[in-house]
Structures are given as structure tokens and as C-alpha cells.
């Protein structure tokens, strides 16, 4: 797991592309990872991007201690 500083958009996309998956609480990053075909674990009880969950690219974890 790599925890980093905030990145500019191009750097964020490059980091997601270089990853095998993403852990986030960001709504925007969920969608970006989905579009880039990266498995995402989202630390939130719900998402506005339900298609990411329905297609299996995103797993919701309501509480961080449940990971």
C-alpha cells in the first residue's frame, strides 16, 4: 500500500494506471479507477457510482476497520 500526497490530475491518472488497484474514500477517484479498469475498494457505505459496484469493479467498505 502506498499513501501519497495529493497529485495533479495527470499524476493521479498515471498512478492509477501503474497500480493493480485503488483504496479510496473519494467519489471522483472511484469513477476514474473504474474507467481505467482498476479494482477499487471504497471506504464509504454507499456510492453515487452504482455501476462501479454492479459491474464488480468497486467494493464498498463502510468502515476502515472492516478491511
The 8 nearest C-alpha neighbors of each residue, nearest first, counted from 0:
[[1, 2, 22, 21, 20, 3, 18, 19],
 [0, 2, 3, 21, 22, 18, 4, 14],
 [3, 1, 0, 4, 5, 22, 23, 21],
 [4, 2, 1, 5, 6, 0, 14, 11],
 [3, 5, 6, 2, 7, 1, 11, 10],
 [4, 6, 3, 7, 11, 10, 8, 2],
 [7, 5, 11, 10, 4, 8, 9, 3],
 [6, 8, 10, 9, 11, 5, 12, 4],
 [7, 9, 11, 10, 12, 6, 13, 5],
 [10, 8, 12, 11, 7, 13, 6, 14],
 [11, 9, 13, 7, 8, 12, 6, 14],
 [10, 12, 8, 14, 9, 13, 6, 7],
 [11, 13, 15, 9, 14, 10, 16, 8],
 [14, 12, 10, 16, 11, 15, 17, 9],
 [15, 13, 17, 11, 12, 16, 10, 18],
 [16, 14, 18, 12, 17, 13, 11, 32],
 [15, 17, 13, 14, 18, 12, 35, 37],
 [18, 16, 14, 15, 13, 19, 12, 20],
 [19, 17, 15, 20, 16, 14, 21, 37],
 [18, 20, 37, 17, 38, 21, 16, 15],
 [21, 19, 38, 37, 18, 39, 22, 15],
 [20, 22, 39, 40, 23, 38, 37, 15],
 [23, 21, 40, 39, 41, 20, 24, 42],
 [24, 22, 41, 25, 42, 21, 40, 28],
 [23, 25, 42, 41, 43, 26, 22, 28],
 [26, 24, 28, 23, 27, 29, 41, 42],
 [25, 27, 29, 28, 24, 30, 46, 47],
 [28, 26, 29, 30, 25, 31, 32, 24],
 [27, 29, 31, 25, 30, 26, 32, 23],
 [30, 28, 32, 26, 27, 31, 33, 25],
 [29, 31, 33, 28, 32, 27, 34, 48],
 [30, 32, 28, 34, 33, 29, 35, 27],
 [31, 33, 35, 37, 29, 30, 34, 28],
 [34, 32, 36, 30, 35, 31, 37, 29],
 [33, 35, 31, 36, 32, 30, 37, 29],
 [34, 36, 32, 33, 37, 31, 16, 15],
 [37, 35, 33, 34, 32, 38, 56, 31],
 [38, 36, 32, 20, 35, 33, 39, 19],
 [39, 37, 20, 56, 57, 21, 36, 40],
 [40, 38, 57, 21, 20, 22, 56, 41],
 [39, 41, 22, 58, 57, 59, 21, 23],
 [40, 42, 59, 23, 24, 43, 22, 60],
 [41, 43, 60, 24, 61, 59, 23, 63],
 [42, 44, 61, 45, 41, 60, 59, 24],
 [43, 45, 61, 59, 60, 42, 46, 62],
 [46, 44, 43, 59, 47, 61, 49, 60],
 [47, 45, 48, 49, 26, 43, 44, 59],
 [46, 48, 49, 45, 26, 50, 51, 30],
 [49, 47, 46, 50, 51, 30, 52, 29],
 [50, 48, 52, 51, 47, 46, 53, 45],
 [49, 51, 53, 52, 48, 54, 55, 56],
 [52, 50, 57, 49, 56, 54, 53, 48],
 [51, 53, 57, 55, 49, 50, 54, 56],
 [52, 54, 50, 55, 51, 49, 56, 57],
 [55, 53, 52, 51, 56, 50, 57, 49],
 [56, 54, 52, 53, 57, 51, 58, 38],
 [55, 57, 38, 51, 54, 52, 39, 33],
 [56, 58, 39, 52, 51, 55, 40, 38],
 [59, 57, 40, 41, 52, 39, 60, 56],
 [58, 60, 41, 43, 40, 42, 44, 61],
 [59, 61, 42, 62, 43, 41, 44, 58],
 [62, 60, 44, 43, 42, 59, 63, 65],
 [61, 63, 64, 65, 60, 42, 43, 44],
 [64, 62, 65, 66, 42, 60, 61, 43],
 [63, 65, 62, 66, 60, 61, 42, 43],
 [66, 64, 63, 62, 60, 61, 42, 59],
 [65, 64, 63, 60, 62, 42, 40, 61]]
